[in-house]
Amino acid sequence: MFVRRVRAPRSPPTALACRLGLAYVLVMFDAIGKALAQLFTPPLRAVLMKAVGLAVALLVVVGIALHRVFAALALSGAEWAEQATGYANHVAWSALAWLLSIVAGFGIVTGALFIMPAVTSFVAGFFVDETAEAVERRYYPAEPAGRALPLTRALVEGGKIGLLAIAVYLCALPFMLMAGLGAVILFLANSYLLGRMYFELAAMRFRSPREAKDLRRANASYVFLAGMVIAVFVSVPIANFATPIFAMAFMVHVHKAIAGRRVELIEPAR
């Protein structure tokens, strides 16, 4: 007696890729919802206040330092111009220097919006574990808890990304007036940098730094998509002060989804 085996039809590669892509997008939206919902809960509220306070303090210190530098440059420039032109109206040159320092102050305030990725990257290093532990306790209580990262490791990673973000900002600055090309370059670069940093910080709680980087490279497109979510969040004034907490909570969920063997595709029962 011969038994004929009938193979179940396989989904075409493109269809399977679309289903997996859709599954990861759904996971991404689920992670966004969970991170936002937990942002103001008691476990994260205290961490959020500390992160916002540190970010504000850092911006104030940097802003004051830059304003004094620009004011000193404006004053020295006015003195040089007074001597070079022979126009001895000291009051006029002083007024010009004062006006330039005011303009520099407004420029610093505006520039703060663009350097927020760098500031929040540095701040994130202080609150990585507190945020991740709160998320793991609430949403993954049955799974092994991650290992706390050494503070120096977290600060080094945050500092590197912060410096890279500043370098990218300086490189994109000349293109800002070219039909928004600089803003696009800045957004895409921040998406890559922020996605890379927060994913690796979340992954290093469960694996070595090398393994975390390998996992990120193996899922580069999804990590970049997650980075775009963080880049949008950090571009929203006021709300961007909460970026370190939101981004870390969000990326814990993304890492949990990616680190699994597969993303579950839920289909209705037939």
Secondary structure, DSSP 8 states (H G I E B T S, - for coil): ------------HHHHHHHHHHHHHHHHHHHHHHHHHHTTSHHHHHHHHHHHHHHHHHHHHHHHHHHHHHHHHHHHHHHHHHHHH----HHHHHHHHHHHHHHHHHHHHHHHHHHHHHHHHHHHHHHHHHHHHHHHHHH-TTS-------HHHHHHHHHHHHHHHHHHHHHHGGGTTTTTHHHHHHHHHHHHHHHHHHHHHHHTTTS-HHHHHHHHHHTHHHHHHHHHHHHHHHTSTTGGGGHHHHHHHHHHHHHHHHHSSS--------
